[in-house]
Amino acid sequence: MVYLIWGIVMVVCFYSLAFGVTLWKQKNKPGSIVVILLSITSIILPYFTYVK
């Protein structure tokens, strides 16, 4: 079950990072920074809530 949770988290994180890079290329730097920070948070948050 733990591997399933981490797999889903990684897929969401990679998707969010790709969206952040797309925003960066479209010259939307503030939005890109926010999306990248949220994707980093999505990696850290499950560690404290689901996986102990």
C-alpha positions in Angstrom: 0.0 0.0 0.0 2.9 2.4 0.8 4.3 1.8 -2.7 1.0 2.6 -4.3 0.7 5.9 -2.4 4.3 6.9 -3.3 3.7 6.0 -7.0 0.6 8.2 -7.2 2.4 11.0 -5.4 5.3 10.8 -7.9 3.0 10.8 -10.9 1.2 13.9 -9.6 4.5 15.6 -8.8 6.0 14.9 -12.3 2.8 16.2 -13.9 2.9 19.3 -11.8 6.6 19.9 -12.5 5.9 19.6 -16.2 3.1 22.1 -16.0 5.4 24.5 -14.1 8.1 24.2 -16.8 5.4 24.9 -19.4 4.4 28.0 -17.5 8.0 29.1 -17.3 8.4 28.7 -21.1 5.3 30.8 -21.6 6.9 33.7 -19.6 4.6 33.2 -16.6 7.3 33.1 -14.0 5.2 33.8 -10.8 2.7 31.1 -11.7 5.5 28.7 -12.5 7.2 29.2 -9.1 3.9 28.6 -7.3 3.2 25.4 -9.2 6.7 24.1 -8.6 6.5 24.9 -4.9 3.1 23.1 -4.7 4.6 20.0 -6.4 7.5 20.0 -3.9 4.9 20.2 -1.1 3.0 17.3 -2.7 6.1 15.2 -2.2 6.6 16.1 1.4 3.0 16.2 2.7 2.2 12.4 2.3 5.3 11.5 4.3 3.8 13.3 7.3 0.1 12.2 6.8 0.0 8.7 5.3 3.5 7.2 5.7 4.8 7.1 9.2 
